[in-house]
Amino acid sequence: MRPSIPSKANALPAKWTAILRNWAAGEEVTAIGAQNMRVVEDAFIYRLVWALEAVRTRRVS
């Protein structure tokens, strides 16, 4: 669905799995990198949660 797909300007970097792994492991922001926190906030906190909630809502209905 369009809201959960990142725009080309906000596309996931090639190393997104490492960023996600570090964030989920509780690494410090300085270790993840301030520039990568935008990926965490946009893709993992906002879009992923939104998409999961959309799937859950659709399943209930």
BELRABEL-V439854 format. One line per field, one symbol per residue. psi: psi as a letter, one per 20 degrees, with the letter a starting at -180 (. if undefined). burial: b if it has 16 or more other ideal C-beta (glycine too) atoms within 10 Angstrom, else e. A space follows every 10 residues. Layout:
# BELRABEL-V439854
psi = ???
burial = ???
This chain:
# BELRABEL-V439854
psi = qghipqrhhk qprhkhhhgg ggghikqqhh hhphhihggg ggghgfgggg gghgggghgh .
burial = eeeeeeeeee eeeeeeeebb ebbeeeeeee ebeeebeebb eebbeebeee eeeeeeeeee e
